[in-house]
Amino acid sequence: MKSKSVIISYSFGSRKNGRCKSNIELAKFTEDLHEKTRAPVIAQHEIAECLKSKPLFVVKRHRIKSNYLGSEEVTAQAVYFIRKKGFSSVLLVAQPFLHRHKCKKILESYGLRIIAPKCPRYLSTGNLISGGQGVRKVLLYMRSCRNLQGDEGCSAD
């Protein structure tokens, strides 16, 4: 019997020489979720490289040569595959602190039913330093706040 749900697992960072901690942790969460739900997996290639079993579909590169493979493109390719195969809902795996909300909003813009399972403790913040372009922007913003406000940094107070 075919599952009506599919897991989409987004990467969070990459390294030229080796796997980054956040993607290893996201892959572990993906495997745990797959084992629990038996839902097939769609994974961004950095996650697929860390998985023990082969995903149903892997997003490897942007469809336009030399373009950055961001969340929007991963989602576009995944949604095309989801609709082609007839899945009705998505179990979302993404780094919870900086990436999950964005991925959820992109998926919702396609009219999909999104289930965002509770993240295990080991995914609380992940390895922020290994993140992609968006993470660098957030970290630069935080640094600029710290420079403007002195050593206190950005505070919500």
N, C-alpha and C positions, 0 to 999 in steps of 0.2 A: 504494500500500500504506500502510495506517495505521500510525503509530508506536505502539509499545507503551509508550513513555516520554513523559512530559510534563515540561516545565520549570515550576516554580513560582518566581516571583521576588517576594520580599518587599521592601517599601520600608524605609528606615531614616532617618526624619526627614522633615520637610517645612518649607516656608517659604510664607508668605502671598504674597510677591512674588518668584516665581522658583523655580528648581529648586535643590536642595541638592547639594553635591558628592558625597555618598555615594550618592544615588540615580542620579546621572549615571554614576558608576562601576559601580554594580550593573546598570544598563541596558546598559552596554558589555559587561560579563561575560555577561549574558543573551544579547545578540546574538552574541557570540563562541561561546557554547555552542550556541545554535540553529544557527549556521552549521556548526559541527563535527558536530552530531548529527542535525540536521534535525527534532528533536523540537519539537512545537508549544509555545507559551508561554501560561501563565496568569500574569498580572501584577497586582500591586496598582497602583492608578491612578497613584500617583506615579512608578512605574517605567514604566508604559505611556506616560505623557506624554513620556518621554525616549527611547523606542524609535523606530527608523527605520521598522520594519515593524509592522503591526497584530497584536497578540496574538490568540490563539484566544478567550480569555476574559479580561475585566478585572473585578476586584473594586473597585467604586467607593465603596460606602458600606455601613454596617452595615444589617442588615435591620430593626433597630428604630431608628426615627427618633431622632436626636440622641445615639445611643450612639457611643462612641469606636470607630473601626475598628482594632482591635488584631489581633495575630497569630492569636488563637484564632478570630475571626470570619472573617478572610481564609481561614484553613485550612478552616473549616466550609463556606464557599461553594465553595472550590476542590475539596474532596473530593466534594461533591455533584455537581459538574460532571465530575470524573474518573470517578466510578462510572457516571454516566449515559452517558459516552462510551466506557467500557471500557478505560481506560488501566491498565497493570499496575505501573508504577513511576514514581517522581518523581525528577527531577534538581533538587536544592535549590540555589537562589541566595538567599543572605541575608548580611548583614554578618557577617563571620567572628568578630570580637572579642567582641561583646556579644549578638548576635541569632541566629546560626546554630544553636547548640546548642538553644535554646528552640524554634525552628521545627521542628527535626528531631524533638524529643521529642513535640511536638504532632502532627506527621504520623504518627509511629510509633504514637501512641495510637489512630489510626484503622485500624491494621493494614496500612498501606501499606509497600511496599518502597522505601526511601529510598537514593538515591545522592547523596553530597555531593562533587561534583567539587572538585579542588584549586583553591583561589582564586589568581588572579594576584596578583603583588606589589602592584599599585596598590590592592588591596582590603585590605591588611594591617590597617589600623585604621579606615579611612574617616574621615569627618568627624564625630567624636563629639559636637561641640557642636550639630549639626543634628538629633540623634536625638530620638525621641519621649519620652513620659512615663517609660518604663522607664529610659532613658538619664539623664534628669534625676535619677531616684532614685539611680542608681549614682554619678553625679557628686556629689550631695549627701552620700551616704554617704562617699565618698572625702574630701570636704571636712571632714566631721565627724571622720574619723580624723586628718586633718592637724591639726585644732584640738585634739584630745585629746592627740596625740603631739608637738605642736610642728611645726617645719618639715620634719621627716623624712617625714611623711605615712604612709600605710599601707604596711608592708613585709611581705614574706612570710618575712623572716629570723627 
